[in-house]
Amino acid sequence: MLDTIYVIHHSHTDVGFTHDQPIFWELQARFIDEALHFIEEYAAKHPPESAFRWTVETTCGLEAWLKAARASDIDRLVWAEKNGYLEVTAMFANITPLLDIPQLIESLRPVQRLRAEYGFDIRHAMNCDVNGQNWTLADVLLDAGIEGFSMAINHHFGGPPDPRPNVFLWQAPSGRTLPAYNGWQYSKATAFGLGDETDERFVEWLPRIERYLDEIHYP
């Protein structure tokens, strides 16, 4: 019997696909503003188990927001992160597996700045809806102090390992291991009916999820 479903609440970073750049950057900023609004509203009116939580999927949108944000709003974001309502993850964007090692290292430079300037506890990374993962990425993430990695490889053009969802230790070229989550891409939430105004579609999907997890012997 399925006891718990964990949902990572975030907005997908896909520059030029979801919208052209001017609209994309505006929406990324709006998402952070709205997340802060709901974090504070739920913290004031609901018990901790009903808190609104938000994941900043990539650092590119966050850095753009920080450049334009008022000092008071930055303080709100730092408060939300310190109190566990908001998590900043490490990847600059959802990147192609064709990047070489120097490019991968350079893409993680914002992590150092965000830790140093704002004290963010950045320990996890997400790389979603891409065709695969560069093997050397595991070592680069470990060297950057990342303790866990979540991926959701595109099933149309990529080759996600089966079965998924699943958790495994990703062995890097150095021999070290990085805990990794091999998850469904974000479109699954729509299929499940998560976010619908009614629960009808989710109630329909729940037995299907349970049967699938039983088939892959998910513990």
C-alpha positions in Angstrom: 0.0 0.0 0.0 1.3 3.4 -1.0 1.8 5.6 2.2 3.4 8.8 1.0 3.9 10.6 -2.3 6.7 13.3 -2.3 6.3 16.1 -4.7 9.0 18.7 -5.5 7.2 22.0 -6.0 9.2 24.1 -8.5 9.0 25.8 -11.8 10.8 24.3 -14.8 13.7 26.3 -16.3 13.6 26.0 -20.1 14.8 29.2 -21.7 13.3 29.8 -25.1 11.0 26.7 -25.1 8.4 27.8 -22.6 8.7 31.5 -23.6 11.0 33.9 -25.2 13.7 35.3 -23.0 12.1 38.6 -21.9 9.0 36.8 -20.8 10.9 33.9 -19.3 12.9 36.1 -17.0 9.8 38.0 -15.9 8.0 34.8 -15.1 10.9 33.4 -13.2 11.0 36.5 -11.0 7.2 36.4 -10.6 7.4 32.7 -9.4 9.8 33.6 -6.7 7.7 36.6 -5.6 4.6 34.4 -5.4 6.4 31.6 -3.6 7.5 34.0 -0.9 3.9 35.3 -0.6 2.5 31.8 -0.1 5.4 30.7 2.2 4.6 33.6 4.5 0.8 33.2 4.3 0.9 29.5 5.1 3.4 30.0 7.9 1.1 32.5 9.5 -2.2 30.7 9.1 -1.4 26.9 9.0 0.4 24.3 11.1 4.0 23.3 10.1 2.8 20.1 8.4 0.7 22.2 6.0 3.5 24.7 5.2 4.0 25.9 1.6 7.5 24.9 0.4 9.3 25.9 -2.8 12.3 24.7 -4.6 14.4 27.0 -6.7 15.3 24.6 -9.5 18.2 26.6 -11.0 20.5 29.5 -10.0 20.2 31.5 -13.2 16.6 32.7 -12.4 17.5 33.3 -8.8 20.5 35.4 -9.6 18.5 37.5 -12.0 15.9 38.0 -9.3 18.5 39.0 -6.7 19.9 41.7 -9.0 16.6 43.5 -9.2 15.0 42.6 -5.8 14.6 45.1 -2.9 16.7 44.5 0.1 13.6 43.7 2.2 12.5 41.1 -0.3 16.0 39.5 -0.2 15.7 39.4 3.5 12.4 37.5 3.1 14.0 35.0 0.8 16.9 34.4 3.2 14.5 33.9 6.0 12.4 31.4 4.0 15.6 29.5 3.1 16.9 29.5 6.7 13.6 28.2 8.1 13.3 25.3 5.6 10.5 26.7 3.5 12.6 27.3 0.4 15.5 25.4 -1.0 18.1 26.6 -3.5 19.5 23.9 -5.7 22.9 24.0 -7.4 22.5 23.7 -11.2 22.8 27.0 -13.2 20.2 25.6 -15.7 18.9 22.3 -17.0 22.0 21.6 -19.0 23.0 19.4 -21.9 25.2 16.4 -21.2 27.6 17.7 -23.9 29.3 20.2 -21.5 33.0 19.4 -20.8 34.5 19.5 -17.3 35.6 23.1 -17.3 32.1 24.2 -18.5 30.5 22.1 -15.7 32.7 23.6 -13.1 32.0 27.1 -14.4 28.3 26.5 -14.3 28.5 25.9 -10.6 30.3 29.2 -9.8 27.0 30.8 -8.6 26.8 28.2 -5.8 29.9 29.6 -4.3 28.6 33.2 -4.5 25.2 32.3 -3.1 26.7 30.4 -0.2 29.2 33.2 0.6 26.9 36.2 0.2 23.6 34.9 1.5 24.5 31.9 3.6 22.3 29.5 1.6 22.7 25.8 2.5 23.0 24.4 -1.1 23.4 20.7 -0.8 21.3 19.3 -3.6 21.1 19.6 -7.4 18.4 19.0 -10.1 18.9 18.5 -13.8 15.5 17.8 -15.4 14.0 17.2 -18.8 17.4 16.8 -20.6 18.5 13.9 -22.7 21.0 12.4 -20.2 23.7 13.2 -17.6 27.4 13.7 -18.2 29.2 11.1 -16.2 31.8 13.6 -15.0 29.0 15.7 -13.5 28.9 13.4 -10.5 32.5 14.3 -9.6 32.0 18.0 -10.2 28.9 18.0 -8.0 30.7 16.1 -5.2 33.6 18.5 -5.4 31.1 21.4 -5.0 29.8 20.0 -1.8 26.6 18.5 -3.3 25.2 15.6 -1.3 22.2 14.5 -3.5 21.2 14.7 -7.1 17.7 14.6 -8.7 17.2 13.9 -12.4 14.2 13.5 -14.6 15.5 12.6 -18.1 13.3 13.4 -21.1 11.6 10.2 -22.2 10.9 11.4 -25.7 14.5 12.1 -26.8 16.7 10.7 -23.9 17.2 7.3 -22.4 16.1 7.3 -18.8 17.3 4.2 -16.9 14.5 1.9 -15.9 12.8 1.4 -13.6 11.8 4.9 -12.4 11.2 6.3 -9.9 14.1 4.8 -8.1 17.0 5.8 -5.9 20.6 4.6 -6.5 24.2 5.5 -5.8 25.8 7.0 -8.9 29.4 6.0 -9.0 31.5 8.8 -10.4 34.7 8.4 -12.5 36.7 9.0 -9.3 35.0 6.0 -7.6 33.1 8.1 -5.2 29.3 7.8 -5.1 26.6 10.4 -5.2 23.0 9.6 -4.0 20.8 10.1 -7.0 17.0 10.0 -7.6 15.9 8.8 -11.0 12.5 10.4 -11.2 9.7 11.0 -13.7 9.8 14.3 -15.7 7.5 17.1 -14.6 4.7 16.2 -17.0 3.7 13.3 -14.8 2.2 15.7 -12.3 -0.3 16.8 -14.9 -1.1 13.2 -15.8 -1.7 12.5 -12.1 -4.0 15.4 -11.8 -1.9 17.2 -9.2 -3.0 20.8 -9.1 -6.4 20.2 -10.6 -9.3 22.0 -8.9 -10.9 18.6 -8.0 -9.3 15.4 -6.8 -11.1 13.2 -9.4 -8.2 12.6 -11.7 -5.7 12.0 -8.9 -8.1 9.4 -7.2 -8.2 7.7 -10.6 -4.4 7.7 -11.0 -3.5 6.6 -7.5 -4.3 2.8 -8.0 -2.3 2.9 -11.2 0.7 4.3 -9.4 0.4 1.7 -6.7 0.2 -1.1 -9.3 3.2 0.2 -11.2 5.3 0.4 -8.0 4.3 -3.1 -7.1 5.4 -4.3 -10.6 8.9 -2.8 -10.3 9.2 -4.1 -6.7 9.7 -0.6 -5.3 10.3 -1.0 -1.5 
